[in-house]
Amino acid sequence: MKVLVLHTVPPEAVPAGRDPGEFDLSGAAANLAAVLPDDTVVAGVRGEPRELIAIIDACRPDVVVNACEAPLGRTDFEAHAAALFEWLGVPFTGSGSETLALCRRKDRAKAVLAAQRVPVPRAGLFPCIVKPADEDGSAYIDDRSICEDERAVERAVAHLPGPALVEEFLPGREFVVSAWGRVTPDHLSIGETAFLNGLRLISYAAKWDVDSADFANSPLDYRSAIDPALRATLQSIVHGAWRAVGARGYLRVDIRLDADGNPRVLDVNPNPEIGPGVGICRAVEEAGWSFERFVRQQVEWACA
């Protein structure tokens, strides 16, 4: 079986306020290739359609390991690479283009989740959080995103480069649930984010600036105590979210408890970080899988 690991490379200039490392998938691609057959091809691309087609034609892969997150440096093009693979009839790992496109628009994904009775944050309540409706990676999110009144909401919305999603701020525990399976989430790994020293949310700095106070104050723990009833509820919610968005392969669901202890879905990410030691890589290892087993299983599922 010939495998092509295809990843996007950082653009020459990243949007203001964004970390270039957010767009660098080279480490993730190398991590993936390291556990695949020796004849696996790794290719970094800017994301031009002709460029992708030329590489597919030259390599003639049986399957593509899709690590294309921001073709041409644009996160709104994330689903386009998957759509091109679908059009060309090339199997690839991870979710399809429709799922990727849906989940990137948090407002639309939220509506779909709610329609399928997956619990989500409510609107029209204070305190609330203002976040981009069409970005990922906690872009443009910091402590100013939490708003106590309408004037604060107006300021937070003005800070964003695109459409905003405004919903209740949930004050309870926050869980990161990674799920994987061919067409159903047969395997789960649950971590809990601890918020220390007054930090109240996962900001952009907490996710990408390893030297920041926010990063230090938001450790992720896969050994925290979770009541069996709550664990079962989290698992049920993830199954519902997976079905609602039509996921396959793997995804991550961020869930937080409201003031009454009820879990609500903050985000569904069908293309979570897959770099070494973090994201889905760490999650599967915490669940007792080797990363090699996970990646090879993804390739098998993509070809099934």
C-alpha positions in Angstrom: 0.0 0.0 0.0 1.4 3.4 -1.0 0.7 6.1 1.6 1.1 9.8 1.0 1.3 12.1 4.0 0.1 15.5 2.7 0.4 18.6 4.8 0.1 22.3 4.4 3.1 24.6 5.0 3.0 28.0 6.7 2.2 31.0 4.5 4.8 33.7 4.0 2.8 36.0 6.3 0.3 34.9 8.9 -2.7 36.9 10.0 -2.0 39.6 12.7 -2.0 38.1 16.2 -1.5 34.5 15.0 1.5 32.3 15.8 3.3 30.9 12.8 3.6 27.6 14.6 -0.1 27.2 14.4 0.3 26.8 10.6 3.4 24.5 10.7 2.4 20.9 10.2 5.8 19.6 9.3 6.4 18.1 12.8 3.0 16.4 12.7 3.7 15.1 9.2 7.0 13.7 10.3 5.4 12.1 13.3 2.8 10.4 11.1 5.3 9.2 8.6 7.6 7.8 11.3 5.0 5.1 12.1 4.1 4.2 8.6 5.8 2.0 6.0 9.3 3.1 4.8 8.1 3.9 1.3 5.6 6.5 2.7 5.9 9.8 0.9 5.7 13.1 2.8 4.8 16.2 0.9 4.4 19.8 2.1 2.1 22.0 0.0 1.1 25.6 -0.1 -2.4 24.4 -1.1 -2.9 25.4 -4.7 -5.4 23.0 -6.4 -3.0 22.3 -9.3 -0.2 21.6 -6.8 -2.3 19.0 -5.0 -3.4 17.4 -8.2 0.1 17.2 -9.5 1.3 15.5 -6.3 -1.5 13.0 -6.4 -0.8 12.2 -10.1 2.9 11.8 -9.4 2.6 9.6 -6.3 -0.5 7.6 -7.3 -1.2 6.9 -3.6 -3.6 4.2 -2.4 -4.4 6.5 0.6 -3.7 10.1 1.7 -3.0 10.9 5.4 -4.7 14.3 5.4 -2.8 16.9 7.4 -3.9 19.9 5.3 -5.3 22.4 7.8 -4.8 25.8 6.1 -4.3 25.6 2.3 -2.7 28.9 1.2 -2.6 29.9 4.8 -6.4 30.1 5.0 -8.2 28.2 7.6 -11.5 28.7 5.7 -9.9 26.4 3.0 -9.5 23.5 5.4 -12.3 21.5 3.8 -11.2 22.2 0.3 -8.3 19.7 0.2 -10.7 16.9 1.5 -13.2 17.9 -1.2 -10.5 17.6 -3.8 -9.5 14.1 -2.6 -13.2 13.2 -2.8 -13.5 14.5 -6.3 -10.4 12.6 -7.4 -11.6 9.4 -5.8 -8.6 9.1 -3.5 -9.2 7.6 0.0 -8.0 9.8 2.9 -7.9 9.8 6.7 -10.2 11.8 8.9 -13.6 13.3 8.2 -15.0 14.3 4.9 -15.3 17.7 3.5 -18.9 18.4 4.5 -18.0 17.6 8.2 -14.9 19.7 8.1 -16.8 22.6 6.6 -19.7 22.4 9.0 -17.6 22.2 12.2 -15.4 25.1 11.1 -18.5 27.3 11.3 -19.3 27.1 15.0 -22.6 28.8 14.7 -23.9 26.4 12.1 -22.4 23.4 13.9 -24.1 24.5 17.1 -27.5 24.7 15.4 -27.0 21.2 14.0 -26.0 19.8 17.4 -29.0 21.5 19.1 -31.4 20.0 16.5 -30.0 16.6 17.3 -30.6 17.2 21.0 -26.9 17.5 21.8 -26.7 20.0 24.7 -25.0 23.3 23.8 -24.5 26.7 25.6 -27.5 28.9 25.7 -27.9 32.4 24.2 -29.0 35.6 25.8 -27.4 35.1 29.2 -24.7 36.9 31.2 -21.9 36.4 31.7 -21.3 35.4 28.1 -18.4 34.6 25.9 -17.7 36.1 22.5 -15.7 34.0 20.1 -15.2 33.8 16.3 -17.8 31.8 14.5 -15.4 30.9 11.7 -12.0 30.2 13.3 -10.4 27.4 15.2 -7.4 27.0 17.5 -8.9 29.5 20.1 -8.0 32.3 17.7 -8.8 35.8 19.1 -9.9 34.4 22.4 -8.5 35.9 25.7 -9.9 37.0 29.0 -11.6 40.0 27.3 -13.8 37.5 25.5 -15.8 37.0 28.7 -18.4 39.7 28.9 -20.6 40.9 31.8 -22.8 43.3 29.8 -23.8 44.5 26.3 -21.1 47.1 26.1 -18.4 44.5 26.8 -20.0 42.4 24.1 -19.8 45.2 21.6 -16.1 45.7 22.4 -15.4 42.0 22.0 -17.2 41.7 18.7 -15.3 44.7 17.4 -12.1 42.9 18.2 -12.9 40.0 15.9 -12.0 40.0 12.1 -15.2 38.1 11.2 -18.6 36.9 12.4 -19.0 36.3 16.2 -20.8 33.7 18.2 -22.1 34.9 21.5 -23.3 32.4 24.1 -23.4 31.9 27.9 -20.1 31.5 29.6 -20.0 28.2 31.5 -18.3 28.3 34.9 -17.9 24.6 35.5 -15.3 21.9 34.8 -14.0 21.6 31.2 -13.3 18.3 29.5 -11.4 17.4 26.3 -12.8 14.2 24.8 -11.0 12.6 21.9 -12.9 9.9 20.0 -11.8 7.6 17.2 -13.3 4.7 15.1 -14.1 3.9 11.5 -17.6 5.3 11.4 -18.6 5.3 15.0 -16.6 6.6 18.1 -15.7 3.2 19.4 -12.7 4.5 21.5 -12.7 7.5 23.9 -10.0 9.3 25.9 -11.1 12.0 28.4 -8.9 14.7 29.8 -9.8 17.6 32.1 -8.4 21.1 31.8 -7.5 22.7 35.1 -7.8 26.5 35.3 -5.3 27.9 37.8 -4.5 31.4 39.2 -7.7 33.0 38.0 -7.6 31.8 34.4 -11.1 31.1 33.3 -10.9 29.8 29.7 -8.5 28.4 27.1 -7.1 31.4 25.4 -5.1 31.6 22.2 -2.0 32.0 24.3 -2.9 28.9 26.4 -3.0 26.9 23.3 0.0 28.2 21.3 2.4 30.2 23.5 4.2 27.6 25.7 6.0 30.4 27.5 2.9 32.2 28.5 1.2 32.3 31.9 -2.0 31.1 30.3 -0.3 28.0 29.0 1.2 27.2 32.5 -2.2 27.8 34.1 -4.2 25.4 32.0 -2.7 21.9 32.3 -4.6 19.0 30.8 -5.0 16.0 33.1 -6.1 12.6 32.0 -6.1 11.2 35.6 -8.6 13.5 37.2 -11.5 12.0 39.1 -14.7 11.8 37.1 -17.9 10.4 38.6 -19.1 7.3 36.7 -22.4 9.0 36.0 -20.7 12.1 34.6 -18.3 10.0 32.5 -21.2 8.1 31.0 -23.0 11.4 30.2 -19.8 12.7 28.5 -19.5 9.5 26.5 -23.2 9.7 25.4 -22.8 13.4 24.4 -19.7 12.6 22.3 -21.6 9.8 20.5 -24.4 12.2 19.7 -22.0 14.9 18.5 -20.2 12.4 16.2 -23.5 11.3 14.7 -24.8 14.9 14.3 -21.8 16.2 12.3 -21.2 12.9 10.4 -17.6 12.3 11.6 -15.4 9.5 10.8 -11.9 8.4 11.8 -11.3 10.7 14.8 -12.4 14.0 16.3 -12.2 16.0 19.6 -15.2 17.4 21.5 -14.7 20.2 24.1 -17.4 20.0 26.8 -17.9 22.2 29.8 -20.3 22.1 32.8 -22.8 24.9 33.3 -23.6 26.4 36.7 -25.9 23.5 37.5 -23.3 20.9 36.6 -24.9 20.0 33.2 -22.4 19.2 30.4 -22.7 21.3 27.2 -20.6 21.1 24.0 -18.4 24.1 23.4 -16.8 22.8 20.2 -16.5 19.8 17.8 -13.2 19.6 16.1 -12.9 16.9 13.4 -9.3 17.9 12.6 -7.6 18.2 16.0 -3.9 18.8 16.4 -2.0 15.7 15.6 1.6 16.8 16.4 3.9 14.7 18.6 3.0 14.6 22.3 -0.1 16.7 22.1 -3.7 16.7 20.9 -5.0 13.4 19.6 -1.5 11.9 19.8 -1.4 12.3 23.6 -5.0 11.3 23.9 -4.7 7.9 22.3 -1.5 7.2 24.3 -3.3 8.1 27.5 -6.0 5.5 26.5 -3.3 2.8 26.1 -2.9 2.9 22.4 0.4 3.4 20.7 0.5 6.3 18.2 1.7 3.8 15.6 -1.4 1.6 16.2 -3.7 4.7 15.9 -2.2 6.0 12.7 -2.1 2.6 11.0 -5.7 2.0 12.0 -6.7 5.3 10.5 -5.1 4.3 7.2 -6.9 0.9 7.3 -10.2 2.6 8.1 -9.8 5.1 5.3 -9.3 2.3 2.8 -12.2 0.1 4.1 
